[in-house]
Amino acid sequence: MTDALSTTDTPALIVAGTHSGSGKTTVTLALLAALTRRGLRVQAFKVGPDFIDPGHHSRLTGRPGRNVDTWMQGPEALARTYQRGCAGADLAVVEGVMGLFDGRGALDEAGSTADLARVWDLPVVLVVDARGLARSVAPLVHGFATYDPRVRIAGVIANRVGSERHYARFLAPALRTLPSAPSPLGYLTRDDQIAIPSRHLGLLTAEEFEPGGRFVERLADAAEATLDLDRLIGLAMPPRLPPGPATVDRPPPARRSVRVALARDPAFCFYYEDNLDLLRDAGAEIVPFSPLADPALPAGTELLYLGGGYPESFAARIAGNHAFRAAVRSYHDQGGAIFAECGGLMACAEALTDHSGACHSLWGLIPAHVRMQQRFKALGYVTVRTEQPTYLGPPGTILRGHEFHYSSLEPRSPLPYATVLLGHDCEPRPDGIRIGGLLAGYAHLHFGSNPDVVAALLR
């Protein structure tokens, strides 16, 4: 770290895992529930391109969950996200992604939890899946703690512990034998009552999973019973951010307010909070609505924003809402502006065949059929480059984002593409279908990677 860095006042810590599925989300949610119940104003962040976990964070803290990603956002954009999110907060908890050192590629840690820990110089609490572990927990943690001295592992939480005896007699003593040992901070036992059900893209979203207050109380009770919350709070420290004003840089506002209809329901719920903030800052009036339930677009819609989500899981309801299908087709026929990402693109196709083989008629704006696959078709970071003038800007406009989908698109005729995707380890491939006022692609874009596109969208 250089002397040119500065701090912000809100202290933070990172909750990381040894691998995907280690339990860092459960641990994070338990921490958020317990700390919030104590009366702390907690801001949660999620490392990487994840839309599901921030929704659950928001439910527990009452504050919008936010993403921080060292590949999609530069240092200044990351700092603005942190400062904006932490306004009025007492403490920030950052949930990691995958394993601690897993990032963009096998030899590229960009986007990883470790990369953020280095950039912000924050302490890391490592979550270890302790099923079947005893003394072997020590070399496992020792390897993570010494792999990169710039990543400071300050504490360890054992997850899925069999019993209090398992932790007290085997795990904690083994951890205390490590030189310069990260602090054992307690454990959580295996408990299905604090687990969130999953599906093919991950956990059920907060829009679908509404377990009620008892679930939240169980999370808080679990954390209070077996985690050392006081020591965890004591580990938190302010991140080291690039110097600059504490205020958030905002794009120039549009000459007038632009009414943006935002599809938001269980089928369409994947949005970066930063994207919505940038739109509002530039003059957008964001009006949420439900393509599943509403018969029409909000009155005065000037831009329809269709985010990703699970249209495949709600295809029958999408197909059954005949009034909305007619409304969106009429809007498109009249040249209405539509920006669609992943699930939004899928809903704009003529039909979708789901995992069970059932076929559902969709909105019919794109002459193609969507077919769900048993394995993912695309997963990873992408750079989007416009090849033609689009809502995103002139040819050559660059943004960063990611893909994660199980569906494939089967066109009935050649599709008019306006952008290409540049992946980490693959050839450029077309994306960004442009038909009339519709621009639809599989990539989820982070506007923070190029804020100029926000003004272009609103124009």
CORHUWO-V345787 format. One record per residue. RES is the residue in three letters. PHI is phi in radians with two decimals (none if undefined). Layout:
res->RES phi->PHI
res->RES phi->PHI
This chain:
res->MET phi->none
res->THR phi->-1.72
res->ASP phi->-1.22
res->ALA phi->-1.36
res->LEU phi->-1.59
res->SER phi->-2.26
res->THR phi->-2.01
res->THR phi->-1.98
res->ASP phi->-1.28
res->THR phi->-1.24
res->PRO phi->-1.31
res->ALA phi->-2.55
res->LEU phi->-2.47
res->ILE phi->-1.90
res->VAL phi->-1.81
res->ALA phi->-2.04
res->GLY phi->-2.21
res->THR phi->-1.29
res->HIS phi->-2.89
res->SER phi->-1.07
res->GLY phi->1.53
res->SER phi->-1.29
res->GLY phi->1.92
res->LYS phi->-1.14
res->THR phi->-1.18
res->THR phi->-1.06
res->VAL phi->-1.10
res->THR phi->-1.06
res->LEU phi->-1.12
res->ALA phi->-1.11
res->LEU phi->-1.08
res->LEU phi->-1.07
res->ALA phi->-1.13
res->ALA phi->-1.22
res->LEU phi->-1.18
res->THR phi->-1.15
res->ARG phi->-1.12
res->ARG phi->-1.29
res->GLY phi->1.74
res->LEU phi->-1.39
res->ARG phi->-1.58
res->VAL phi->-1.91
res->GLN phi->-1.81
res->ALA phi->-1.84
res->PHE phi->-2.23
res->LYS phi->-2.22
res->VAL phi->-1.30
res->GLY phi->1.59
res->PRO phi->-1.48
res->ASP phi->-2.20
res->PHE phi->-1.78
res->ILE phi->-1.44
res->ASP phi->-1.03
res->PRO phi->-1.03
res->GLY phi->-1.12
res->HIS phi->-1.21
res->HIS phi->-1.01
res->SER phi->-1.06
res->ARG phi->-1.04
res->LEU phi->-1.46
res->THR phi->-1.70
res->GLY phi->1.29
res->ARG phi->-2.19
res->PRO phi->-1.02
res->GLY phi->-1.24
res->ARG phi->-2.28
res->ASN phi->-1.72
res->VAL phi->-2.27
res->ASP phi->-2.55
res->THR phi->-1.29
res->TRP phi->-1.61
res->MET phi->-1.42
res->GLN phi->-2.17
res->GLY phi->-1.37
res->PRO phi->-0.99
res->GLU phi->-1.19
res->ALA phi->-1.12
res->LEU phi->-1.06
res->ALA phi->-1.09
res->ARG phi->-1.13
res->THR phi->-1.07
res->TYR phi->-1.14
res->GLN phi->-1.12
res->ARG phi->-1.18
res->GLY phi->-1.12
res->CYS phi->-1.55
res->ALA phi->-1.00
res->GLY phi->1.41
res->ALA phi->-1.60
res->ASP phi->-1.58
res->LEU phi->-2.74
res->ALA phi->-2.08
res->VAL phi->-2.09
res->VAL phi->-1.89
res->GLU phi->-1.50
res->GLY phi->-1.33
res->VAL phi->-2.23
res->MET phi->0.86
res->GLY phi->-1.42
res->LEU phi->-0.88
res->PHE phi->-1.77
res->ASP phi->-1.44
res->GLY phi->-2.39
res->ARG phi->-1.18
res->GLY phi->-2.76
res->ALA phi->-1.03
res->LEU phi->-2.05
res->ASP phi->-2.30
res->GLU phi->-1.58
res->ALA phi->-1.00
res->GLY phi->1.49
res->SER phi->-1.43
res->THR phi->-1.10
res->ALA phi->-1.06
res->ASP phi->-1.10
res->LEU phi->-1.14
res->ALA phi->-1.05
res->ARG phi->-1.20
res->VAL phi->-1.08
res->TRP phi->-1.70
res->ASP phi->0.92
res->LEU phi->-1.84
res->PRO phi->-1.24
res->VAL phi->-1.96
res->VAL phi->-1.79
res->LEU phi->-1.61
res->VAL phi->-1.65
res->VAL phi->-2.02
res->ASP phi->-1.31
res->ALA phi->-1.63
res->ARG phi->-1.01
res->GLY phi->1.32
res->LEU phi->-1.80
res->ALA phi->-2.34
res->ARG phi->-1.09
res->SER phi->-1.09
res->VAL phi->-1.10
res->ALA phi->-1.16
res->PRO phi->-1.11
res->LEU phi->-1.08
res->VAL phi->-1.16
res->HIS phi->-1.02
res->GLY phi->-1.09
res->PHE phi->-1.15
res->ALA phi->-1.26
res->THR phi->-1.89
res->TYR phi->-1.06
res->ASP phi->-2.45
res->PRO phi->-1.11
res->ARG phi->-1.38
res->VAL phi->-1.82
res->ARG phi->-1.68
res->ILE phi->-1.49
res->ALA phi->-1.68
res->GLY phi->-2.81
res->VAL phi->-2.29
res->ILE phi->-2.06
res->ALA phi->-1.55
res->ASN phi->-1.97
res->ARG phi->0.96
res->VAL phi->-1.31
res->GLY phi->-1.23
res->SER phi->-2.94
res->GLU phi->-1.07
res->ARG phi->-1.12
res->HIS phi->-0.96
res->TYR phi->-1.29
res->ALA phi->-1.22
res->ARG phi->-1.64
res->PHE phi->-2.12
res->LEU phi->-1.32
res->ALA phi->-1.06
res->PRO phi->-1.05
res->ALA phi->-1.13
res->LEU phi->-1.13
res->ARG phi->-1.28
res->THR phi->-1.42
res->LEU phi->-1.25
res->PRO phi->-1.17
res->SER phi->0.84
res->ALA phi->-1.14
res->PRO phi->-1.06
res->SER phi->-1.17
res->PRO phi->-1.18
res->LEU phi->-1.92
res->GLY phi->1.95
res->TYR phi->-2.73
res->LEU phi->-2.16
res->THR phi->-1.52
res->ARG phi->-1.17
res->ASP phi->-2.67
res->ASP phi->-1.15
res->GLN phi->-1.31
res->ILE phi->-2.06
res->ALA phi->-1.80
res->ILE phi->-1.77
res->PRO phi->-1.05
res->SER phi->-2.09
res->ARG phi->-2.47
res->HIS phi->-1.12
res->LEU phi->-1.67
res->GLY phi->2.32
res->LEU phi->-1.13
res->LEU phi->-1.03
res->THR phi->-1.31
res->ALA phi->-1.13
res->GLU phi->-1.20
res->GLU phi->-1.74
res->PHE phi->-1.59
res->GLU phi->-2.18
res->PRO phi->-1.38
res->GLY phi->1.60
res->GLY phi->-1.15
res->ARG phi->-1.13
res->PHE phi->-1.07
res->VAL phi->-1.11
res->GLU phi->-1.11
res->ARG phi->-1.10
res->LEU phi->-1.06
res->ALA phi->-1.11
res->ASP phi->-1.08
res->ALA phi->-1.10
res->ALA phi->-1.15
res->GLU phi->-1.13
res->ALA phi->-1.29
res->THR phi->-2.32
res->LEU phi->-1.94
res->ASP phi->-1.54
res->LEU phi->-1.15
res->ASP phi->-1.11
res->ARG phi->-1.21
res->LEU phi->-1.07
res->ILE phi->-1.07
res->GLY phi->-1.15
res->LEU phi->-1.30
res->ALA phi->-1.11
res->MET phi->-2.59
res->PRO phi->-1.14
res->PRO phi->-1.27
res->ARG phi->-1.63
res->LEU phi->-1.94
res->PRO phi->-1.04
res->PRO phi->-1.16
res->GLY phi->2.75
res->PRO phi->-1.15
res->ALA phi->-1.25
res->THR phi->-1.28
res->VAL phi->-1.51
res->ASP phi->-1.13
res->ARG phi->-2.13
res->PRO phi->-1.15
res->PRO phi->-1.06
res->PRO phi->-1.22
res->ALA phi->-1.15
res->ARG phi->-1.12
res->ARG phi->-2.63
res->SER phi->-1.17
res->VAL phi->-1.98
res->ARG phi->-1.46
res->VAL phi->-1.91
res->ALA phi->-1.47
res->LEU phi->-1.87
res->ALA phi->-1.19
res->ARG phi->-2.53
res->ASP phi->-2.87
res->PRO phi->-1.03
res->ALA phi->-1.48
res->PHE phi->-2.36
res->CYS phi->-2.54
res->PHE phi->-1.71
res->TYR phi->-2.44
res->TYR phi->-1.39
res->GLU phi->-1.04
res->ASP phi->-1.04
res->ASN phi->-1.06
res->LEU phi->-1.18
res->ASP phi->-1.08
res->LEU phi->-1.11
res->LEU phi->-1.10
res->ARG phi->-1.08
res->ASP phi->-1.05
res->ALA phi->-1.50
res->GLY phi->1.95
res->ALA phi->-1.35
res->GLU phi->-1.76
res->ILE phi->-1.54
res->VAL phi->-2.08
res->PRO phi->-1.21
res->PHE phi->-2.69
res->SER phi->-2.11
res->PRO phi->-1.11
res->LEU phi->-1.31
res->ALA phi->-2.00
res->ASP phi->-1.47
res->PRO phi->-1.46
res->ALA phi->-2.71
res->LEU phi->-1.26
res->PRO phi->-0.98
res->ALA phi->-1.03
res->GLY phi->1.37
res->THR phi->-1.03
res->GLU phi->-1.96
res->LEU phi->-2.50
res->LEU phi->-1.79
res->TYR phi->-1.89
res->LEU phi->-1.90
res->GLY phi->-1.40
res->GLY phi->-1.38
res->GLY phi->2.70
res->TYR phi->-2.25
res->PRO phi->-1.07
res->GLU phi->-1.14
res->SER phi->-1.43
res->PHE phi->-2.18
res->ALA phi->-1.08
res->ALA phi->-1.13
res->ARG phi->-1.25
res->ILE phi->-1.08
res->ALA phi->-1.13
res->GLY phi->-1.37
res->ASN phi->-1.53
res->HIS phi->-1.12
res->ALA phi->-1.12
res->PHE phi->-1.22
res->ARG phi->-0.99
res->ALA phi->-1.10
res->ALA phi->-1.17
res->VAL phi->-1.25
res->ARG phi->-1.15
res->SER phi->-1.13
res->TYR phi->-1.02
res->HIS phi->-1.16
res->ASP phi->-1.06
res->GLN phi->-1.54
res->GLY phi->1.52
res->GLY phi->-1.05
res->ALA phi->-1.38
res->ILE phi->-2.30
res->PHE phi->-2.02
res->ALA phi->-2.18
res->GLU phi->-2.12
res->CYS phi->0.88
res->GLY phi->-1.03
res->GLY phi->-1.11
res->LEU phi->-1.03
res->MET phi->-1.02
res->ALA phi->-1.16
res->CYS phi->-1.42
res->ALA phi->-1.32
res->GLU phi->-1.29
res->ALA phi->-2.76
res->LEU phi->-2.41
res->THR phi->-1.77
res->ASP phi->-1.47
res->HIS phi->-1.10
res->SER phi->-1.48
res->GLY phi->1.66
res->ALA phi->-1.32
res->CYS phi->-1.87
res->HIS phi->-2.21
res->SER phi->-1.32
res->LEU phi->-2.01
res->TRP phi->-1.43
res->GLY phi->1.34
res->LEU phi->-1.49
res->ILE phi->-2.07
res->PRO phi->-1.33
res->ALA phi->-2.74
res->HIS phi->-2.00
res->VAL phi->-1.73
res->ARG phi->-2.22
res->MET phi->-1.35
res->GLN phi->-1.91
res->GLN phi->-1.41
res->ARG phi->-2.17
res->PHE phi->-1.14
res->LYS phi->-1.60
res->ALA phi->-2.69
res->LEU phi->-2.71
res->GLY phi->2.52
res->TYR phi->-1.23
res->VAL phi->-2.47
res->THR phi->-1.82
res->VAL phi->-1.80
res->ARG phi->-2.17
res->THR phi->-1.35
res->GLU phi->-1.79
res->GLN phi->-2.40
res->PRO phi->-1.07
res->THR phi->-2.47
res->TYR phi->-1.05
res->LEU phi->-1.45
res->GLY phi->2.46
res->PRO phi->-1.28
res->PRO phi->-0.96
res->GLY phi->1.63
res->THR phi->-1.13
res->ILE phi->-2.07
res->LEU phi->-2.36
res->ARG phi->-2.02
res->GLY phi->-2.97
res->HIS phi->-2.67
res->GLU phi->-2.11
res->PHE phi->-2.81
res->HIS phi->-2.69
res->TYR phi->-1.82
res->SER phi->-1.79
res->SER phi->-2.16
res->LEU phi->-1.85
res->GLU phi->-1.99
res->PRO phi->-1.22
res->ARG phi->-1.44
res->SER phi->-2.67
res->PRO phi->-0.96
res->LEU phi->-1.70
res->PRO phi->-1.48
res->TYR phi->-1.68
res->ALA phi->-2.06
res->THR phi->-2.37
res->VAL phi->-2.21
res->LEU phi->-1.82
res->LEU phi->-1.93
res->GLY phi->-1.60
res->HIS phi->-1.19
res->ASP phi->-2.44
res->CYS phi->-2.59
res->GLU phi->-1.24
res->PRO phi->-1.00
res->ARG phi->-2.47
res->PRO phi->-1.25
res->ASP phi->-2.66
res->GLY phi->1.09
res->ILE phi->-1.27
res->ARG phi->-2.07
res->ILE phi->-2.30
res->GLY phi->1.04
res->GLY phi->-1.50
res->LEU phi->-1.63
res->LEU phi->-2.18
res->ALA phi->-2.32
res->GLY phi->-2.45
res->TYR phi->-1.36
res->ALA phi->-1.28
res->HIS phi->-1.56
res->LEU phi->-1.68
res->HIS phi->-1.85
res->PHE phi->-1.10
res->GLY phi->-1.11
res->SER phi->-1.31
res->ASN phi->-2.81
res->PRO phi->-1.06
res->ASP phi->-1.06
res->VAL phi->-1.19
res->VAL phi->-1.17
res->ALA phi->-1.10
res->ALA phi->-1.10
res->LEU phi->-1.04
res->LEU phi->-1.33
res->ARG phi->-1.31
